Amino acid sequence: MKDNGVRDNKRLLLIDDDPNLILLVKDYLEFRGYEVITAENGREALEVLDQDVPDLIICDVMMPEMDGYALVEHVRQDPRTSWIPVLFLSAKGQSQDKVKGLNQGADVYMVKPFEPEELVAQVESSLKQANRLIHHSGTGTEAGPKIQVPFDVELTPTELKVVQFVARGMANREIAEQMNVSQRTIESHVSNMLGKTGLHNRTELARWAIEASMA
């Protein structure tokens, strides 16, 4: 009997605008022991992610409202969700399509139609890899080199407040509400801090704040 330890209580977010595919894939994954929540497009998926953080996201690429590329960009920018493995499903099977999907932040790119068994194998592989990363990052100094920034970086009092909220895993929208300013203002502060520090994204910014005991 196959070890299904990786499946215990694993919750997957399945996003596709094709109700038939949603039904088929959801049934198959639930039969294999996963809990599956669904959304019809990227916009709806973001609402789900505001309330719930799944262990893995399975996402169609071409969807109305918000496509898979825009969704994965949101997912990767938010420290709450940036670690979640993302598996793209797409009818586009050219090499450049796969390269674009992986470059945009997906971990796996599968072409429709696909074999259900292959999907399950990719899901299990991605979850195992995520588990390894989580365990590795939980080992303190072995998690990787400390974040390096120029020694003379100076943050304004407002920027310091913003980066403390970022380190707590809050989204720009939540920080804006907390500070009673517009989301665009917060995005501007985050962008300025990325420029000052030479860091690449909010996740690195959060790590820096925590390592520098600012959080």
SEKE-642978 format. One record per residue: residue in three letters; x, y, z of N, C-alpha, C in turn; residue number from 1. Coordinates in pm, 1 decimal. Layout:
REM SEKE-642978
kolvex, npx, npy, npz, capx, capy, capz, cpx, cpy, cpz, gunu
ALA, X, Y, Z, X, Y, Z, X, Y, Z, NUM
...
This chain:
REM SEKE-642978
kolvex, npx, npy, npz, capx, capy, capz, cpx, cpy, cpz, gunu
MET, 83.3, -119.2, 0.0, 0.0, 0.0, 0.0, 87.0, 124.5, 0.0, 1
LYS, 47.3, 221.4, -78.1, 128.9, 341.6, -94.9, 119.3, 430.0, 28.1, 2
ASP, 233.1, 486.9, 69.5, 232.5, 578.1, 183.7, 164.9, 708.5, 144.0, 3
ASN, 58.7, 744.2, 214.6, -10.0, 868.0, 179.3, 5.3, 973.8, 287.8, 4
GLY, 115.2, 965.0, 364.3, 138.0, 1059.5, 472.6, 137.7, 1203.8, 426.7, 5
VAL, 189.3, 1228.4, 306.1, 195.8, 1365.2, 257.6, 56.2, 1422.3, 233.2, 6
ARG, -43.9, 1332.7, 222.0, -179.5, 1378.7, 191.6, -260.0, 1417.3, 315.3, 7
ASP, -209.8, 1377.7, 433.8, -288.5, 1400.4, 554.4, -329.0, 1546.6, 567.6, 8
ASN, -461.7, 1569.4, 564.3, -517.4, 1704.1, 584.8, -466.0, 1808.2, 485.8, 9
LYS, -413.4, 1765.4, 372.8, -363.1, 1861.8, 275.1, -480.4, 1923.5, 199.9, 10
ARG, -480.4, 2056.9, 196.0, -589.7, 2130.4, 131.7, -538.0, 2193.4, 2.9, 11
LEU, -608.3, 2168.1, -105.1, -568.5, 2218.7, -235.7, -670.4, 2320.8, -284.4, 12
LEU, -621.5, 2427.8, -348.5, -709.6, 2525.4, -412.2, -705.2, 2500.1, -562.4, 13
LEU, -820.8, 2467.3, -620.4, -833.0, 2436.0, -762.8, -905.9, 2550.9, -832.7, 14
ILE, -841.0, 2611.2, -933.3, -897.9, 2728.7, -999.9, -907.6, 2701.6, -1149.8, 15
ASP, -1030.5, 2705.9, -1203.3, -1052.2, 2684.7, -1346.8, -1190.7, 2736.2, -1382.9, 16
ASP, -1204.4, 2793.9, -1501.4, -1334.9, 2846.1, -1541.7, -1419.9, 2740.7, -1612.8, 17
ASP, -1368.2, 2619.0, -1623.8, -1442.9, 2509.0, -1685.5, -1505.3, 2423.6, -1574.4, 18
PRO, -1637.6, 2433.0, -1553.1, -1700.8, 2359.5, -1443.0, -1685.3, 2208.5, -1455.0, 19
ASN, -1679.5, 2157.8, -1577.8, -1663.0, 2013.4, -1596.3, -1526.0, 1966.8, -1547.4, 20
LEU, -1422.2, 2044.6, -1580.9, -1287.8, 2008.4, -1535.4, -1279.1, 2017.5, -1383.3, 21
ILE, -1339.4, 2123.8, -1327.3, -1341.8, 2139.8, -1181.0, -1401.1, 2014.9, -1115.4, 22
LEU, -1516.6, 1969.2, -1166.0, -1583.4, 1852.2, -1108.4, -1496.7, 1727.2, -1117.2, 23
LEU, -1440.7, 1703.8, -1236.9, -1360.4, 1583.9, -1258.5, -1236.9, 1581.6, -1170.3, 24
VAL, -1162.2, 1692.1, -1171.8, -1037.0, 1697.4, -1095.8, -1065.4, 1695.2, -945.3, 25
LYS, -1167.8, 1769.8, -902.4, -1203.5, 1773.2, -760.4, -1239.7, 1632.3, -711.2, 26
ASP, -1324.9, 1563.0, -787.5, -1363.9, 1427.1, -748.7, -1243.0, 1335.0, -739.4, 27
TYR, -1154.9, 1345.0, -837.8, -1039.4, 1256.1, -841.9, -946.8, 1281.3, -723.5, 28
LEU, -920.9, 1411.0, -694.9, -829.3, 1444.7, -585.4, -890.7, 1411.2, -449.3, 29
GLU, -1021.2, 1434.0, -435.5, -1086.6, 1400.7, -308.4, -1087.0, 1249.4, -286.8, 30
PHE, -1103.2, 1174.3, -395.9, -1096.7, 1028.3, -387.2, -959.4, 983.5, -338.0, 31
ARG, -856.4, 1061.3, -372.8, -719.4, 1029.1, -331.2, -685.3, 1083.8, -192.3, 32
GLY, -784.1, 1145.4, -125.7, -763.9, 1184.2, 13.6, -734.9, 1331.1, 38.9, 33
TYR, -741.4, 1414.1, -65.6, -716.5, 1557.0, -46.4, -846.1, 1632.3, -20.0, 34
GLU, -833.3, 1744.2, 49.4, -945.8, 1835.8, 63.8, -930.7, 1940.5, -46.6, 35
VAL, -1036.1, 1965.3, -122.8, -1025.8, 2055.0, -238.1, -1126.0, 2170.1, -226.1, 36
ILE, -1073.1, 2293.6, -232.2, -1159.4, 2411.4, -241.3, -1143.8, 2467.2, -382.8, 37
THR, -1248.0, 2530.4, -435.4, -1245.1, 2569.2, -576.8, -1275.7, 2717.4, -596.6, 38
ALA, -1232.1, 2769.0, -711.2, -1263.9, 2905.0, -753.7, -1270.2, 2904.9, -906.4, 39
GLU, -1348.5, 2996.6, -963.6, -1369.3, 2998.2, -1109.2, -1270.8, 3086.8, -1183.3, 40
ASN, -1202.4, 3176.6, -1112.4, -1103.4, 3263.2, -1177.8, -1008.9, 3319.5, -1071.6, 41
GLY, -908.6, 3392.5, -1117.9, -808.1, 3445.3, -1027.0, -863.7, 3540.7, -924.1, 42
ARG, -959.1, 3623.2, -965.0, -1018.4, 3720.6, -872.5, -1088.1, 3649.0, -755.6, 43
GLU, -1165.3, 3546.2, -790.9, -1234.8, 3468.2, -687.3, -1133.3, 3394.7, -598.7, 44
ALA, -1025.3, 3348.0, -661.6, -920.8, 3276.5, -586.5, -856.0, 3367.3, -482.4, 45
LEU, -833.9, 3495.2, -516.8, -774.1, 3588.2, -420.5, -864.6, 3607.0, -299.5, 46
GLU, -995.6, 3607.7, -323.0, -1089.8, 3619.5, -211.1, -1079.0, 3496.6, -120.1, 47
VAL, -1062.2, 3379.9, -182.9, -1044.6, 3256.7, -104.2, -914.8, 3265.6, -23.6, 48
LEU, -807.3, 3313.4, -88.8, -676.2, 3320.2, -23.4, -673.8, 3421.0, 91.2, 49
ASP, -761.1, 3520.2, 86.4, -772.0, 3615.1, 197.3, -818.0, 3545.5, 324.8, 50
GLN, -898.3, 3440.0, 307.1, -957.4, 3369.7, 420.7, -883.7, 3240.6, 456.8, 51
ASP, -814.1, 3183.2, 358.7, -761.0, 3048.8, 375.3, -627.1, 3037.1, 303.0, 52
VAL, -532.3, 2964.7, 361.0, -403.1, 2942.6, 296.3, -388.7, 2792.9, 267.6, 53
PRO, -406.7, 2752.3, 140.9, -398.8, 2609.3, 107.0, -253.7, 2561.5, 102.7, 54
ASP, -237.1, 2430.1, 90.9, -102.7, 2371.6, 82.4, -49.0, 2372.7, -60.0, 55
LEU, -139.9, 2385.2, -158.1, -97.9, 2385.5, -298.1, -208.4, 2447.9, -382.2, 56
ILE, -169.0, 2515.2, -490.4, -265.7, 2576.8, -581.7, -254.0, 2510.6, -718.6, 57
ILE, -368.1, 2465.8, -772.6, -375.3, 2413.9, -909.6, -455.4, 2516.4, -988.8, 58
CYS, -395.7, 2571.4, -1093.6, -457.0, 2688.6, -1156.7, -453.0, 2681.8, -1309.2, 59
ASP, -567.5, 2706.5, -1371.1, -573.3, 2724.1, -1515.6, -498.4, 2853.2, -1550.5, 60
VAL, -445.6, 2862.2, -1671.3, -373.5, 2983.7, -1711.2, -469.2, 3086.3, -1771.2, 61
MET, -546.3, 3046.6, -1871.6, -635.1, 3141.2, -1939.8, -773.5, 3139.4, -1875.1, 62
MET, -806.3, 3250.2, -1805.0, -935.5, 3261.1, -1737.0, -986.0, 3405.0, -1747.9, 63
PRO, -1117.2, 3424.7, -1742.7, -1170.6, 3561.2, -1739.2, -1143.4, 3625.4, -1603.2, 64
GLU, -1169.8, 3755.9, -1593.5, -1151.9, 3831.6, -1467.8, -1005.1, 3850.4, -1433.4, 65
MET, -935.1, 3740.7, -1405.2, -791.3, 3746.1, -1376.2, -729.9, 3613.2, -1416.0, 66
ASP, -627.5, 3617.6, -1503.0, -569.2, 3491.7, -1550.5, -467.4, 3436.8, -1450.3, 67
GLY, -414.4, 3319.2, -1483.4, -321.9, 3251.5, -1393.0, -193.4, 3329.5, -1370.4, 68
TYR, -145.1, 3399.2, -1473.4, -21.7, 3476.1, -1459.2, -37.6, 3585.9, -1354.0, 69
ALA, -148.6, 3660.5, -1362.5, -173.2, 3768.9, -1266.9, -191.8, 3712.5, -1126.1, 70
LEU, -260.0, 3598.2, -1117.3, -282.5, 3538.1, -986.2, -151.5, 3496.3, -920.9, 71
VAL, -66.8, 3427.3, -996.5, 57.4, 3377.4, -936.6, 148.1, 3494.4, -895.7, 72
GLU, 138.0, 3607.0, -966.7, 214.2, 3726.3, -928.1, 168.9, 3774.7, -789.7, 73
HIS, 37.2, 3778.5, -767.7, -16.4, 3816.9, -636.4, 30.0, 3718.2, -528.9, 74
VAL, 21.7, 3589.6, -561.3, 58.8, 3485.3, -465.5, 204.6, 3499.5, -423.5, 75
ARG, 292.4, 3523.5, -520.9, 436.1, 3530.7, -491.4, 474.4, 3659.4, -417.2, 76
GLN, 394.7, 3765.0, -430.5, 428.4, 3891.6, -366.0, 385.7, 3897.3, -219.6, 77
ASP, 296.7, 3808.7, -178.9, 243.7, 3811.7, -42.7, 316.3, 3707.3, 42.7, 78
PRO, 386.2, 3749.0, 150.0, 459.1, 3652.2, 233.4, 370.8, 3541.1, 290.4, 79
ARG, 241.0, 3568.9, 307.2, 149.8, 3465.4, 357.5, 139.0, 3348.5, 260.2, 80
THR, 151.1, 3379.1, 130.4, 125.0, 3276.9, 28.3, 244.7, 3249.5, -62.9, 81
SER, 352.9, 3325.8, -47.8, 463.1, 3317.8, -145.1, 527.6, 3179.7, -153.6, 82
TRP, 515.0, 3101.7, -44.8, 578.6, 2968.5, -39.9, 493.4, 2859.4, -104.6, 83
ILE, 365.9, 2888.5, -134.2, 272.8, 2783.2, -179.1, 312.6, 2732.4, -318.3, 84
PRO, 326.9, 2601.3, -337.2, 354.0, 2548.7, -472.0, 234.8, 2578.7, -563.7, 85
VAL, 264.6, 2619.1, -686.8, 159.8, 2648.4, -785.7, 179.6, 2557.4, -906.2, 86
LEU, 72.7, 2487.3, -942.3, 74.0, 2396.5, -1057.1, -17.7, 2455.2, -1163.9, 87
PHE, 40.2, 2492.3, -1278.4, -38.2, 2549.9, -1388.0, -96.4, 2439.1, -1476.7, 88
LEU, -222.5, 2457.5, -1515.3, -284.8, 2372.2, -1616.9, -312.9, 2460.5, -1738.5, 89
SER, -276.0, 2414.9, -1856.0, -298.4, 2498.3, -1974.1, -316.6, 2414.5, -2099.5, 90
ALA, -399.3, 2466.7, -2190.4, -415.7, 2401.7, -2320.5, -298.5, 2435.5, -2412.5, 91
LYS, -220.3, 2537.4, -2374.2, -105.0, 2579.0, -2455.8, 16.2, 2494.1, -2419.0, 92
GLY, 65.0, 2418.2, -2517.7, 172.2, 2323.8, -2487.9, 305.2, 2352.7, -2554.2, 93
GLN, 318.0, 2471.4, -2616.3, 445.7, 2505.0, -2680.2, 553.3, 2530.8, -2573.9, 94
SER, 678.8, 2510.8, -2613.7, 788.9, 2531.2, -2518.8, 788.3, 2671.3, -2460.1, 95
GLN, 761.1, 2773.6, -2546.2, 764.0, 2910.9, -2494.5, 653.6, 2935.9, -2392.9, 96
ASP, 539.6, 2864.2, -2408.5, 431.1, 2877.4, -2310.3, 474.0, 2820.2, -2175.6, 97
LYS, 539.4, 2704.3, -2180.2, 586.7, 2641.8, -2056.0, 691.7, 2729.3, -1989.1, 98
VAL, 784.3, 2780.0, -2068.4, 889.9, 2866.4, -2014.0, 829.1, 2990.7, -1949.5, 99
LYS, 731.0, 3051.0, -2017.4, 665.7, 3170.5, -1962.0, 597.7, 3137.6, -1829.6, 100
GLY, 524.0, 3026.0, -1825.2, 454.0, 2987.2, -1703.1, 548.9, 2967.0, -1586.3, 101
LEU, 660.3, 2898.0, -1610.8, 757.8, 2872.3, -1504.3, 828.9, 3001.4, -1462.8, 102
ASN, 859.3, 3086.7, -1561.2, 923.6, 3215.0, -1529.6, 831.7, 3307.0, -1450.1, 103
GLN, 701.1, 3293.6, -1471.5, 605.1, 3378.6, -1400.4, 589.2, 3336.4, -1254.6, 104
GLY, 638.8, 3218.6, -1219.6, 632.9, 3178.2, -1079.4, 567.6, 3044.6, -1051.6, 105
ALA, 519.2, 2975.9, -1157.8, 461.8, 2842.8, -1136.1, 574.4, 2743.1, -1107.5, 106
ASP, 543.9, 2639.6, -1029.8, 642.6, 2535.5, -1000.0, 633.0, 2419.7, -1099.0, 107
VAL, 511.5, 2396.7, -1148.8, 486.6, 2287.2, -1244.0, 394.7, 2339.8, -1353.6, 108
TYR, 418.4, 2297.1, -1477.1, 333.6, 2337.2, -1590.0, 284.9, 2210.1, -1658.9, 109
MET, 154.6, 2184.0, -1651.3, 97.6, 2065.7, -1714.4, 6.3, 2105.8, -1829.3, 110
VAL, 14.1, 2030.5, -1938.1, -63.9, 2061.4, -2058.2, -191.8, 1977.2, -2060.1, 111
LYS, -305.0, 2043.6, -2087.2, -433.3, 1973.5, -2104.7, -438.5, 1912.3, -2244.8, 112
PRO, -501.5, 1797.2, -2262.7, -553.8, 1708.7, -2158.2, -440.4, 1633.1, -2090.1, 113
PHE, -460.1, 1596.4, -1965.5, -356.9, 1526.6, -1889.2, -418.2, 1403.1, -1824.1, 114
GLU, -332.9, 1310.4, -1787.4, -377.8, 1190.5, -1716.7, -395.5, 1225.2, -1569.0, 115
PRO, -508.5, 1188.8, -1508.7, -529.8, 1217.4, -1366.6, -417.1, 1165.5, -1277.2, 116
GLU, -363.0, 1047.5, -1311.2, -254.9, 990.6, -1230.0, -130.4, 1080.1, -1233.3, 117
GLU, -105.7, 1140.6, -1350.6, 10.4, 1229.8, -1361.8, -10.7, 1354.3, -1275.8, 118
LEU, -134.9, 1404.7, -1275.6, -165.7, 1521.7, -1193.1, -141.1, 1489.6, -1045.4, 119
VAL, -189.7, 1375.2, -999.9, -170.9, 1335.6, -860.0, -21.6, 1322.6, -828.3, 120
ALA, 53.9, 1264.5, -920.3, 198.2, 1248.3, -898.7, 267.0, 1384.3, -885.4, 121
GLN, 227.0, 1480.1, -970.9, 286.6, 1613.2, -964.4, 246.5, 1684.4, -834.4, 122
VAL, 120.9, 1666.6, -793.3, 74.3, 1726.1, -667.2, 156.9, 1670.9, -550.7, 123
GLU, 172.4, 1538.5, -545.9, 246.3, 1476.8, -435.5, 392.5, 1519.3, -436.2, 124
SER, 451.9, 1526.8, -554.0, 591.3, 1568.9, -564.8, 608.6, 1713.1, -515.6, 125
SER, 516.1, 1801.4, -555.8, 524.6, 1942.6, -514.9, 506.0, 1958.5, -364.6, 126
LEU, 412.6, 1880.9, -307.2, 389.3, 1888.9, -162.0, 510.9, 1838.9, -84.2, 127
LYS, 573.3, 1732.6, -133.3, 693.0, 1680.2, -65.9, 806.3, 1782.5, -71.1, 128
GLN, 821.3, 1846.2, -186.3, 926.2, 1946.9, -200.9, 899.7, 2064.8, -107.1, 129
ALA, 773.4, 2107.5, -98.0, 738.0, 2217.3, -7.6, 766.3, 2178.7, 136.7, 130
ASN, 736.7, 2053.7, 173.2, 765.1, 2006.3, 308.9, 914.0, 2010.6, 339.5, 131
ARG, 994.8, 1970.0, 241.4, 1140.1, 1972.9, 261.5, 1188.5, 2115.4, 285.3, 132
LEU, 1135.3, 2209.3, 205.6, 1176.2, 2349.3, 220.6, 1134.3, 2404.6, 356.0, 133
ILE, 1012.1, 2369.9, 399.2, 962.9, 2418.9, 528.6, 1050.0, 2364.3, 642.0, 134
HIS, 1082.5, 2234.1, 636.3, 1166.7, 2175.5, 740.5, 1306.0, 2236.7, 737.3, 135
HIS, 1357.3, 2259.7, 617.6, 1491.7, 2315.7, 603.0, 1496.0, 2456.7, 659.4, 136
SER, 1394.2, 2537.9, 628.3, 1393.0, 2676.5, 675.4, 1368.7, 2683.2, 825.2, 137
GLY, 1320.1, 2573.1, 882.6, 1298.8, 2571.6, 1026.6, 1422.7, 2533.8, 1105.0, 138
THR, 1536.9, 2517.2, 1036.6, 1659.3, 2474.5, 1105.0, 1752.4, 2590.4, 1133.9, 139
GLY, 1697.6, 2710.8, 1142.4, 1778.2, 2825.9, 1183.6, 1877.5, 2869.4, 1078.4, 140
THR, 2006.7, 2872.1, 1115.5, 2107.5, 2929.3, 1027.1, 2124.6, 2848.1, 899.8, 141
GLU, 2082.2, 2721.5, 900.4, 2098.1, 2640.2, 780.6, 1997.8, 2677.1, 671.8, 142
ALA, 1904.4, 2766.4, 704.5, 1800.0, 2800.4, 608.5, 1854.5, 2877.0, 489.6, 143
GLY, 1977.6, 2921.2, 499.0, 2036.2, 2994.3, 387.9, 2110.0, 3116.0, 440.3, 144
PRO, 2187.5, 3182.2, 354.1, 2262.4, 3299.3, 399.6, 2169.5, 3410.0, 445.5, 145
LYS, 2220.0, 3489.6, 538.3, 2139.4, 3602.4, 585.6, 2119.5, 3700.1, 470.6, 146
ILE, 2008.3, 3772.7, 477.7, 1979.8, 3874.5, 376.7, 2085.0, 3984.3, 386.2, 147
GLN, 2145.4, 4018.6, 274.1, 2248.3, 4121.6, 271.0, 2192.4, 4250.4, 211.1, 148
VAL, 2209.0, 4360.7, 283.5, 2170.5, 4492.2, 230.4, 2284.3, 4588.7, 259.7, 149
PRO, 2292.5, 4700.9, 187.6, 2396.9, 4799.7, 216.3, 2389.9, 4843.6, 363.1, 150
PHE, 2508.0, 4861.2, 426.0, 2510.8, 4889.9, 570.1, 2452.5, 5026.2, 604.6, 151
ASP, 2448.4, 5117.2, 507.5, 2404.2, 5253.9, 537.7, 2258.0, 5280.1, 500.0, 152
VAL, 2178.7, 5171.8, 485.1, 2036.7, 5189.4, 452.0, 1965.9, 5258.9, 568.2, 153
GLU, 1894.0, 5364.9, 536.4, 1815.6, 5435.1, 638.5, 1670.0, 5438.9, 596.3, 154
LEU, 1584.5, 5392.0, 683.8, 1441.2, 5394.4, 655.5, 1378.0, 5513.5, 727.7, 155
THR, 1278.2, 5571.6, 663.6, 1202.0, 5676.5, 730.0, 1114.4, 5610.8, 837.3, 156
PRO, 1065.2, 5687.2, 934.5, 977.4, 5628.2, 1037.2, 856.6, 5556.8, 976.6, 157
THR, 801.2, 5613.6, 868.6, 685.6, 5550.2, 803.0, 726.2, 5418.3, 738.4, 158
GLU, 841.2, 5418.6, 669.5, 889.5, 5296.1, 605.5, 914.8, 5187.8, 710.3, 159
LEU, 970.2, 5227.1, 824.9, 997.0, 5130.7, 932.0, 866.3, 5065.9, 979.1, 160
LYS, 763.6, 5148.2, 991.3, 633.4, 5096.2, 1033.6, 578.1, 4999.3, 928.8, 161
VAL, 591.5, 5037.9, 799.8, 541.7, 4953.1, 690.9, 615.4, 4819.1, 688.7, 162
VAL, 748.4, 4821.2, 701.3, 825.3, 4696.4, 691.7, 795.2, 4605.3, 811.0, 163
GLN, 760.0, 4663.7, 925.2, 720.9, 4581.4, 1040.2, 589.9, 4507.2, 1010.9, 164
PHE, 497.3, 4576.8, 945.0, 372.2, 4511.0, 905.9, 397.4, 4403.1, 800.0, 165
VAL, 486.9, 4432.4, 704.5, 522.5, 4334.8, 600.0, 578.9, 4208.4, 665.3, 166
ALA, 664.4, 4227.9, 767.0, 726.5, 4113.8, 835.0, 624.5, 4029.3, 909.8, 167
ARG, 510.0, 4087.7, 942.8, 404.3, 4011.1, 1009.8, 317.4, 3935.6, 909.4, 168
GLY, 349.9, 3950.2, 781.2, 275.5, 3877.6, 678.5, 150.9, 3948.7, 630.4, 169
MET, 140.1, 4078.7, 659.7, 21.1, 4153.2, 617.1, 31.8, 4197.0, 471.9, 170
ALA, -78.0, 4191.1, 398.5, -82.3, 4236.0, 258.7, -85.6, 4388.2, 255.4, 171
ASN, -50.0, 4445.8, 139.7, -49.1, 4591.9, 126.0, -184.9, 4652.9, 161.2, 172
ARG, -291.6, 4585.6, 119.9, -426.8, 4635.7, 147.0, -452.0, 4644.4, 297.4, 173
GLU, -408.9, 4540.0, 370.6, -428.5, 4537.9, 515.9, -346.1, 4646.7, 584.5, 174
ILE, -222.6, 4666.6, 534.9, -135.8, 4770.0, 592.8, -196.7, 4908.5, 568.6, 175
ALA, -249.9, 4928.3, 447.6, -312.3, 5056.4, 413.6, -428.1, 5086.2, 507.7, 176
GLU, -510.2, 4985.6, 535.4, -623.3, 5003.2, 627.8, -572.8, 5035.1, 768.0, 177
GLN, -467.3, 4965.2, 809.1, -412.6, 4985.0, 943.2, -356.8, 5127.0, 960.5, 178
MET, -293.5, 5179.0, 854.0, -228.4, 5310.7, 862.3, -317.4, 5423.4, 808.6, 179
ASN, -437.3, 5385.7, 764.4, -533.9, 5483.9, 715.5, -480.2, 5565.7, 597.1, 180
VAL, -417.0, 5495.1, 503.8, -369.1, 5557.1, 379.5, -412.9, 5469.3, 262.6, 181
SER, -383.3, 5511.6, 140.7, -423.3, 5431.9, 23.9, -327.2, 5314.9, 3.2, 182
GLN, -377.5, 5211.2, -64.0, -292.0, 5096.3, -95.3, -176.4, 5139.0, -185.8, 183
ARG, -202.0, 5233.9, -274.8, -96.6, 5283.3, -365.1, 18.9, 5345.1, -285.2, 184
THR, -15.8, 5414.4, -176.3, 88.2, 5474.9, -91.2, 176.6, 5366.7, -30.5, 185
ILE, 113.7, 5259.4, 17.4, 191.4, 5148.9, 75.7, 279.3, 5083.9, -30.9, 186
GLU, 222.2, 5062.8, -150.3, 300.6, 5004.2, -260.1, 422.0, 5090.8, -291.8, 187
SER, 403.4, 5221.6, -284.6, 513.7, 5315.3, -310.1, 622.5, 5301.9, -203.3, 188
HIS, 580.8, 5290.4, -75.7, 678.7, 5272.7, 32.9, 756.2, 5142.1, 15.4, 189
VAL, 684.4, 5033.3, -18.0, 749.9, 4903.6, -37.5, 849.8, 4912.3, -153.2, 190
SER, 807.3, 4976.7, -262.1, 894.6, 4993.1, -378.5, 1019.8, 5073.4, -342.7, 191
ASN, 1001.9, 5180.3, -265.3, 1116.6, 5262.1, -222.7, 1214.5, 5180.6, -138.9, 192
MET, 1160.0, 5098.2, -49.1, 1247.4, 5017.1, 36.9, 1321.4, 4910.9, -43.2, 193
LEU, 1254.0, 4852.7, -142.8, 1322.6, 4755.8, -230.2, 1437.4, 4823.9, -303.9, 194
GLY, 1413.9, 4949.2, -348.2, 1518.7, 5025.3, -416.5, 1636.1, 5055.8, -324.7, 195
LYS, 1607.4, 5095.7, -201.7, 1712.9, 5130.2, -104.9, 1797.0, 5009.0, -66.1, 196
THR, 1728.8, 4895.9, -47.5, 1797.7, 4777.3, 5.4, 1857.3, 4688.9, -103.1, 197
GLY, 1805.9, 4703.2, -227.0, 1851.7, 4615.1, -333.9, 1789.4, 4476.6, -327.0, 198
LEU, 1686.3, 4462.1, -242.4, 1617.1, 4332.6, -232.3, 1518.8, 4318.1, -347.7, 199
HIS, 1471.2, 4194.3, -369.5, 1394.1, 4165.3, -490.3, 1243.3, 4162.1, -470.7, 200
ASN, 1198.0, 4133.1, -348.7, 1053.6, 4117.2, -328.1, 1017.6, 4136.3, -181.5, 201
ARG, 887.2, 4132.5, -153.4, 839.2, 4154.2, -17.2, 886.5, 4043.3, 78.2, 202
THR, 901.4, 3922.1, 25.3, 946.0, 3811.4, 109.5, 1085.7, 3838.5, 164.6, 203
GLU, 1176.7, 3884.9, 77.7, 1312.2, 3918.1, 122.4, 1309.3, 4036.1, 219.0, 204
LEU, 1221.5, 4132.1, 191.3, 1206.6, 4248.3, 278.3, 1163.0, 4203.8, 418.8, 205
ALA, 1068.1, 4110.7, 423.2, 1020.1, 4058.0, 552.1, 1131.6, 3985.2, 626.2, 206
ARG, 1206.7, 3902.7, 554.1, 1317.9, 3828.9, 616.8, 1421.8, 3923.8, 673.3, 207
TRP, 1453.7, 4028.9, 595.9, 1551.7, 4128.2, 640.3, 1504.8, 4194.6, 768.8, 208
ALA, 1376.5, 4232.9, 773.0, 1320.9, 4300.5, 890.6, 1329.8, 4210.1, 1013.0, 209
ILE, 1301.8, 4081.1, 993.6, 1305.6, 3986.0, 1105.2, 1449.8, 3963.4, 1150.6, 210
GLU, 1541.4, 3942.9, 1053.8, 1681.3, 3916.9, 1088.4, 1747.2, 4037.8, 1154.2, 211
ALA, 1702.2, 4159.4, 1114.3, 1759.4, 4282.0, 1170.6, 1685.7, 4325.3, 1297.1, 212
SER, 1595.6, 4238.9, 1346.2, 1518.2, 4265.0, 1469.8, 1436.8, 4392.8, 1461.6, 213
MET, 1386.3, 4422.9, 1341.1, 1298.6, 4538.5, 1326.7, 1153.7, 4499.1, 1353.2, 214
ALA, 1122.9, 4370.4, 1329.9, 983.7, 4325.8, 1340.6, 941.7, 4309.9, 1485.2, 215
